[in-house]
């Protein structure tokens, strides 16, 4: 080794020049208020804050229970579903002609895919080191366009939704006490128009009222089935005259015919 290379002289001793200890504080008191131990100081603070928020959420859930609706009925053709708020903009998108029907793929895959793909690619499309929004036009424009689109579609979805009808169709009602072992119910359940609008227990739904509250006679019920009433069109019954008479008597008796 050449004389003096990699060495420095301290008196009569030779010490390696790179023999330096890392600049690590011996204890945390050298930086009061700025440095602390992760365990247990920092972690204990995180736990305490988390516990406070958790108790707050628990109190909110107890004071305001989840707005549950009635049990899902696959026979209720008139029910209008509504997704959670963070999917409302996609739900509204499917209401437009160019994104629904024959163009359903455009509204469900193409347009959302392009929008989210552009946001994901923004860091690679704009590689500048500037952090100010007006100096990053590509990334800022994509972000603002996405935010404005989502906000507008969500607002339109909330504004156009019939919240009163949604509350009625989702109301929890007791199941009707009807006799399902008689011929009248067999005829009723075989009619898609009947069970689709009034439910499998005749308690009603989004498409029609409850039949358990009707005060019409069997003859009046037959007239409604044949000629329709209100939003109910005529000529929906499929069956013989005898079956129509049995069904009318079954409905007039609120699902509890005496002679069966």
Secondary structure, DSSP 4 states (H G I P E B T S, - for coil): --TTTTEEEETTEEEETT-------SSGGGGTTT---IIIIIHHHHHHHHHHHHHHHHHHHHHS-----PPP-TT-TT------GGGHHHHHHTTSGGGSGGGHHIIIIIHHHHHHHHHHHHHHH------SGGG-HHHHHHHHHHHHHHHHHHHHHHHHS-HHHHHHHT---PPP----SSHHHHHHHH-HHHHHHH-TTS---SSS--STT----HHHHHHHHHH-BTTBPS----S-HHHHHHHHHHHHTTT--TT-
